[in-house]
Amino acid sequence: MIDLEGQVAVVTGGSSGIGLATVEQLLQAGAAVAFCGRSAERLQQTEAALRERYPQARMFSATCDVLSQEQVQAFAAAVEAQLGPVSMLINNAGQGRVSTFADTADEAWTEELRLKFFSVIYPTRAFLPQLQRMSAAHGDAAVVCVNSLLATQPEPHMVATSAARAGVHNLVRSLATEFATGAAPKVRVNGILIGLVESGQWRRRYEARGPEQQAQSWQQWTGALAHKKNIQLGRLGLPQEAARAIVFLATPLSSYTTGSHIDVSGGLSRHA
């Protein structure tokens, strides 16, 4: 693994799932890591567990609603004060909404679009000056956005989320172009497109499975789900597998890559 000693990374939505897996891999590589979330209790539990596993690591956590520009700006200032300027920003906030066009109200459209866009816009805006300073000093700084395969392969039962994800896909490419041109130090911007990844949501669905599925183990149940969804690798992904792609894009391992997306879907994608 790459040595990230002396570098600082930020992960939004870092107290569980893919965000937490990313925090762990960055800590293992020697980076100082700041992460945020909305639940103070979960953040405290997560940080305590991480400090037990990585007693020498430098880390900082804070409650922050990424849809509040004021809170994000305050978080950015606190991160720099605690750990130093940031060279890696991972935008990882936001879940999906199950709805069709017919049953998606105007308020739901507005809420979904605001969540997907501003969970990227506000952190990127807040940390960009730090990223540019680090790029000028060390030659590389990066933003990585955790997106979904829905951005390029929409599902009719997730119409609002699919549309919003497609917009973020375009936003990544637009930011990559803007941040690589002009007089300011260059900052790379990339994303990953995840398919079905093991999560608390899938665990809850497994626990609520019908009587005909009660005898199935977790592996059998997720294997059947993967078969139904035509996932070529025959299983759901692991948060750690998505995190590896994120770390690759966030670090100089991908120093000649910007405006790109890595498909992390186990072959679920039907498009080239």
N, C-alpha and C positions, 0 to 999 in steps of 0.2 A: 504494500500500500504506500502511496505517496506520503512524504513527511511534510506535515502542515504546521510544524512547530513555529510559533511566532505569528501565525495568521489568525484572524478572527472571522467567524461565520455567524450568521443569523438565520434561524429557522422559525418562520411563523407556523402556528399550529403544531408546535414541537413537543407536546406532552403525551401524544399517543400515535399509534399507527405508523404511517410512512414518515411523518415528521420526527417522531421519536427514534425510529430506526436510523434516520439521517443524522440526528444529533449524536447518536452512539458511534456511528462510523467516523464522523468528523472528530469526535473526542479520541477515538482509537488512533487516528492519524496524527494526533498531537495538537489539533487546533483548539483555540479558545472558542467556546460556543455560547451564544445567547439564544434563548428561545422564549416564545410567548404563547399565551392562550387566554381564554376567557374565564376559566375556572381556577380560582386561586387555590382551592383544595387539591385539585389534580396536579397543578404545577408544583406545589409543595411536596406532594408524594413522589412525583417524578424526579424532581431535583434531589430529594433525599436518597432515592434508589440509585441515581446516577453517581452521586458523591460516594456512596458506599462501594460501587463497582470501580469508580475512577477517582480515587482519593487525591491524586496529584493534579487532576484536571482543573483548568480555569473555566468556570461557567457562570452564567447569570440568567435568571428567569424573572419574568414580570407578567402580571396580568395586562392584557392589551386587547382591545377590540379593534381589529384591523379596518373596520368600517368607520372608525373615528379618526379623522386626520390629526386632531390634537393629541390623542393618546399615542398614535404611531410616532408623531414627532417627538413626544416626550420619551418614548421607548428608545428611539434612535439616539437621543442625547444621553440617556442613561447607559446604553450599551457602550458608547464611546468613552464615557467617564469611567466605567467599571473595567472594560477590557481593552479599549483602544479602538482605532478606526477599523471599519469592516472591509474585507476584500471579497466576501462571498455572501450573497443574499438568496435565500431559498424561500420563495412565496408558495406556501403550502396550506392556505386556509380555504375552506369552502366545501360543502357537501352537495349532493344532487337532489333534485326535486322530481318526484314521480307525478307526471300529469300529461294529459294530451292537450292539443290545441283547444278542443271543445270545453275542457274543464279548467283551463288556466285563466284566472281572473286578471284584470289589469294590474291589481296590486301585486299579484304573484309574479307577473312578468317583471315589474319594476324592482321587486325585491331580489329576484334571481339575477337579473342583469347587474344590479348594483353590487351584489355580493361578489360575483365572479370578476367584475372589472376593478372595483375599488380595493379589493383585497390584494390586487397587484399594483394598482396605481399609487395608493397611499404609501406602502412600504418602499416601493421603488423611488418615489419622490423624496421620501425622508432620508434614505440611505445613500442616494446617488452622490452627494458631495463627498462622503467618506469613500465610496467606491472609486471615484475619480482620483482622489488624492492617493489612494493605494495603488491604482493603476500607474499613476505618474511616478511613484516611488519604486515600484517593483515590477512594472510591466504587464501585470495581469490583474483583472478584477472581473467578477461575473455575477449575473443574476440568473437564477434558474426558476422557472415556473412549473409547478406540478399541475398538469392538465389531464384531460381524459380523452380516450379514443373517440368519445362522442363528438369531439371537435371536428373529426373528419368522417365519422361513421355514425350519424345521428340515429337515435331510436325514437319512434313515434310516441312511446309512453313517457319519454323524458324530453319533450319538445322544447321547453324553456331552457333547461340545462344544456341541451345539445346546442341550441342557438348561442347561448352565452359562452360555452366552451369554444365554439368556432370563432367567436369574436376575440377571445383571449389568444387563440392560436395566431390570428392575424396581428394582434397587438404585440406579441413576442417578436414577430418579424419586423414590425414597424420600429419598435424600440431598438432592436439590433442594428438596424440601418442608421437610425438617428444617433445612437451612442457610439457608432464607429466612424462617424464623419464629423467634420468641423474641427475647431481648435482644441476642444476639451479632450482630456485623456480618454482613451477608448475603454469602454466597458462592454464585455460580451454578454449577450442575452440569448438564452436557449430554454427549451422546455422538454418535459417528458409527457408521453401520452399513455396513461395506464389503462389497462383493461380491468378484469375482475381480480381484485387483490383481497386476501384474507383480512378481515376486519371485525370489529365488534358487531357491525350491522349483519354480516353473514353469520356470525356465531348466534346472534339472536334469532335469525331465521331458522338456523339449524335446531335450536332448542324449541322452537315453536312448530316443528315439522309435524305432519299429519300421522295418524296411527299406522298407515301403511309403510311409513318410513322409519318407525321407531327403532327397528333392529339395525338400521344403518349406522356405521361409525362415521365420524367426521370425514375421514378420508374417502369413504364410500359415497357419502352424500355430496361432497364437493366434486368428486370424480364424476358422478352422475350429472351434476350441474354443468361441469365443463363439457361433457359430451353433448348435453342439450344445447349449449351455447356455441358448439363447434370450435372450442379452443383446442388448437392442434396439439399442444403439449399435455392435454388431458388433465389439467389441474388448475386451481387458482394460484395466482402469484403470491409471493411473500413480501411483506413490507421491506425486508432487507434487500430484496432483488430490485425493487424500485429505488431504494436508497443508493445502491451502487451506481445506478445510472445518474442519479442526481449528483453524487460526489464527483463522478467523472466530469460532468459538465461544469461543476462549480470550481474546479481546480485547474492548474496548468496542464493536467493530463490532456485537456481538450483545448489547448491554447490557440489552435487555428480553426476553431469552430464557433460560429455565431449565427443566429437566426435559424437554428435547426431544432428538430424534435426527434427524440428517441422513442420508438414504439416499444413499450414494455407490457405486452398483452398476451404473450404465450402463443401467438399466431391467431388471435381473435380477429385481427384486422383482415378485411376482405379486399383492401385496396393497396396498391403499390405505394 
